[in-house]
Amino acid sequence: MGDGVMTPADGRFAVTPLLSRYAENMVWLARYMERIENLARLIDVNETFVRLRTVVNGWRCIIDINTDAENYLARHAEIEGAEVASFYILERDNPNSILSMALAARENARALRPLIPMEMWTQLNVFTNFIRSLTSSDISANQISLLCARIKEACQTHAGITEGTLYRDQAWLFHQIGKHLERGDQVTRLIDIKYQALLPNPEAIGTEIDLSQWTAVLRSAAGYHAFRRLVPNDISPAAVIGFLLKSRGFPRSLATSLRQAHHAAHLLRSDYRLRGAGRVLERIENLQAVLNGITTDEIIITGLHEFLDGIQGELAAAHNVLAEVFWPAA
C-alpha cells in the first residue's frame, strides 16, 4: 500500500508504504464511531416512542438489531427500558455497548497516532473520558434523551473534525469504506427488525400508531426530514423502505453507502494501484446490481427479511475480503 508524501523539490507526491495495521485500524475506528452514533439515536428514539406508547417491540428491537438476545438474557431477567439502556451504554462486558465501543475506537485511534491529526485524537479522548464517567443516574428516564443527544453530537463532531482535518490518502479511503459498510449494515438491520415487528398487526395499518411506528423507523435512521421533503403525503411501509434502501440523495441509505464505499475502493485501485481492491469492488458492485435490479414492491412481495439477510451477508463478506486482502491473519 502507498501513502502520499510531498517532496520539497517539486511539490509532487511520492508513494510510500501504508502499514496494513493502519488500514485495519482506520476501518474499525470508522465502524465503531458510526455504530455508536446509530445506537445512541436508536435508544433515544425508542425511549421517546415507548414512553408515548406508540411503538411495539421498542426495547426488544435494539437487542434484536445487535443480535444480543443470548448475551442480554444471560445477565438480565427481563427486557425493560432501564436494563436495556444500561446494557447498551454502561456495561463494559457487553462488546456492543457504547462504553466498550468508545474504548475500542480510542485504542484504534491510539494505534493511528502517526496518521491522525491532534484535533481528532483530542476530541476522541474527551469523548471517551466522558463515556467512562457515566453512572446509572445518567441513564435515568429523565436524563437519557439528553445523554443520547450529547453522544450523537460528540460523534457528529468527530465526523466533522475527521472530514475537515484528516489527510486525503489511503488511510482516508479505508476510513470511508469502513464508515459506509457500517452504515449500510445498520440501515438494513433497522428495516428488517422493525418490519418484522410491525408485520403481524394488519389491523393497525394506516392508523395513528402505524404512522408513529414508521416515523420512529425514519427518526432512528436520521431520515425523517429528508423523507418528508421527498414524500410529504405518504408514510407507508413501502415508501419508507424504498427511501432507506434506494435513495441516492439520503446519506444513510443503502444505495448511498454502497456508492461511497465503491468510490473509495475504486480510488484505492486506480490512484494507488492496489489491485486487491478489485475484489472489494466486485463485492460492492454485485450488491449494487442486486439493489438496482429489483423494485421495493418486489422486495416486499418476495420476502423482505430474506432480501435484507442476503444484503447483510454480502456486506459482511465485503468486509472479510477487505481484511483478507489488506490485513491477512498471520
N, C-alpha and C positions, 0 to 999 in steps of 0.2 A: 504494500500500500504506500501511497505517497502523500506528502503534505507540502503546501506551497510555502516557500521561503524566499523573500525578496533579496536579490543580490544588490549591493550598493552601487556596483559599477554601472549597470544599465537599467535598473528598475524592473527587470524581468523576474519571473518566478521560476525557481528550480524545484524539482520534486525530490523530497527526502522521505524516508520511510515513516509511516504511522504505525506504531505498535498495535498488534492485534488486540491486546488487552484494552487499549484505549477505545477501539471500536466497540467492544463489548460493554465497557463502562458507559459510553455515550448512549448506546441503545437502552440500557437499563435505567440510567438516570432519567431519560425522557419518558420511559414507560411508567416508572414509579410516580413521577410528578403528575403525569396525566391521570393515572389511576387514583391518586389521592384527591385531585380536584373532582373527578367524576363521583367518587364515593361520598365526598362531603356534600355535593349537590343532591345526590340520591337520598342521603339521610335527611337533609333539610326539607326537601320536597315531601318525602314520606311522612315526616313528623307533622308537617302542616296539614296534609290531607287526612292523615289518620286522626289527628285531633278534631278535624271538622267532620269526621266520619263520612268522607266522600270517596274513600278508596277501599278496595278489598285486598287482602294479601299484602298489606303495606310493608310490615316489617319482615315477613317471611320472604318477600321478593328480594330483599337485599342479600339474605342468606343464599337464596337460590341463584342469583346472578353470579355470586362468587363461588358457587358450588361448595359451600361450607357447612352443610347441614350436619354431617357427621362430627366435624370439629366443634361446631357450636353446641350441639346436644350432648357432647361429652362433658361440657363444662356448665351448661345451664339446662334446667329442667323445663323451662317454658320459653316460648318466643314472645317476649314482652319488650316494649319500647326501650326502657331504661337499660335492660340487659343487652339488647342488640346494639344500642349506641355505645355502651361500654366495650363490648366485644370488638366493635369496628373502629373505635377511636383510641381506647386506652390500653388494651391488652397486648402486652409485649409477646406473649406466647402465641398470638394469632398472627401469622405471617402476612395476612391481608388487612391488618389494622392500620390505621393512619400512622400510629406511632411506629410500628415495625417498618412500614414503607418509607417514612421520613428518615429513619435511621439508615435504611438501606440506600436511599437516594444520596444521603450525605457521604456514606462510605464510597459510593461510586464517584461522587464529586471529589472526594479526597484523593482518590487514585488519579483523577484527571487534573490535579492542580497545575501541572506544567502547561495544560492546554486551555483551561477556562480562565476568564478574567476575574479579577479580585471582586468585582461587583456581584458576580454570580455566587462566588464562594461565600462572601459575607452574608448576602441575603439568605442563602440556604442554611447557614449556621444559625442565624437569628430565628428562622422558621423552625428548625429542628429543636432548638432550645425552648422555644415557645411550646411546641407539642409535648416535649418531655416534662414541662412544668405543669401540665394539666392534671386536674384531680377530678374525682367523681362529682364535685359540686359544679364543675364547669360544664357538665353534660346533663344537668337537671332540666326539667321540661321547660322552664322559663329562660334558660340560657343557651340551649342547644342551637337554636336558629342563629343567634348572634355568633356563636362559636363557628358554625359551619360557614357563615359569611366571611369570618376572618380567615379561615383556612382557604376558602376559594380565592379570596383576594390575594393571599400570600402566593398561591400557585400561579395566579394570573400575573402577579408582579414578577415572579420567577420567569414566566414565559416572556414577559416584556423585556426584562433585562437580558435574557438569552438572545432574543430577537435583535436587540439593539447593540450588543457588545461581543457576541461570540463570532470569532473569525470564520469566514466562509471557506472552509476547506473540507477535507474528507470527514473530519470529526463532526462538523455541522451536518453533513449529509447523513451520517449514521444516526445522529440525534433525530433528524427529521423522519427517517424510516421507523425508528422505534416509536416516536410520538404518534405517527399516523397508523401504524399497525395496531397500537393500543386503542386509539380512537375507534377504528373500525370494529375491533373486537368488543369494546364496551357498548357501542350502539346496537350491535346485533344481539348481545345478551339482554339488554334492556327491552328491546322489542319482543324477543322470544318469551321471556318470563312474564311480562305484563300481558301479552296477548293470550297466553295460556291461562292466566288468572281471570281474564275477562270473558273468554270464550264460552264458558259453561253457563252463562246467565243471559239468554236471549231476551228475557222479559225486560231487561234494563236498557236494551238498545234504544238510543235516541232520547233517553231520559236525562234529567239534570245530573244524576250520579254518573251515567255513562260519559257525558261530556266532561265531567270533572276527572274521571279516570284518564281519558286521553289527553286532557290538559296536563295532568300530572306527568304523563309519559313525555310530553313535549318539554315541560319545565325540567325534568330530570336530565334531558339532553341539551338544555340551554337553547332550545329551539322554538319556544312559544311565539316570540315576537316575529321572528323570521317567517314562521309558518303563517301567521296571521296576515303578514304583508302579502304573501302569495295567494293564500286561500282564506279570504276573510269570512266566507259564509259556509264553510264545510269543515267539520272536525270529526269526520267519520274515520273508522279504523283504517280503511284503505288509503285515505288521503294522508293520514299521519304516517303510516308505514311507508308509503311511496316517497314522502318527503324525506324521512330519515334514512332511507336506503338509497334513493336515486337523485336527490337534489344536487346539482353541480355548483350551486351558489352557497349552500349552507356548509360552514367549515367543519361540522362534526358529522356530516352524512357519510355513509359507507362509500359512496361514489367519490366524494371529495377526498376522503382519506386514502383511497386506493390511488387516485390521481397524483396526490402529493408524494406518497411513498414511491410510486413508479418514477416520478420525476427525479427524486433523489437517487434512486438506484441507477437510473439512466445516466446521470451525471458521473456517478462512480465509474461506470463503464466507459463513457465517451471522453470525459475530461481527464480521468486518472488512469484509464486503460486497465481497470480491474476486471479482467474477463470473468471472474467468478460472479460478478454482479449480474451477469446474464441469466444465471439460474434463478436468482431472486426475481428478476424482471419477468421471466417465464411464468412463475407462480402468480405474480400480481396480474399479468396480462390474462391468464386463464380466469382469474376471479372477475376481472373487468368484463370479459366476454360472457361469462355466466350471468352477471348482473344486467348487462346491456341486452342480453338475448331473451329476456322474459319480462312480461309486464307485471305490475303489482297485483292485479287481479289474478293472473295465472299463478303467481307465487302463493297467494292465499288459498286458491282453489286446490292446487296440487299438494299443498302442505307447507305452511309457513315454518313450522318447527323444523321439519326435515331440511328445508332450504337453508335456514339460518344455522343449523347444526353443521351442515356441509361447509358453509362460509367460514364458520369459526375454526373448523378443522383445517381449512386451506390457509387461513391467516396464521394459525399455529405452525403449519408446515413451512410457510414463507419465513417465519422467524427461525425455525430449525435449520432451513437451508442457509440462511444468513450466518448462523452460528457455525454450521459445518464448513462453510467456505472461508470465513474470516477469523474465527477463533476456535478451531477444531480442538476437541478434547485430546489431552495428551495420551 
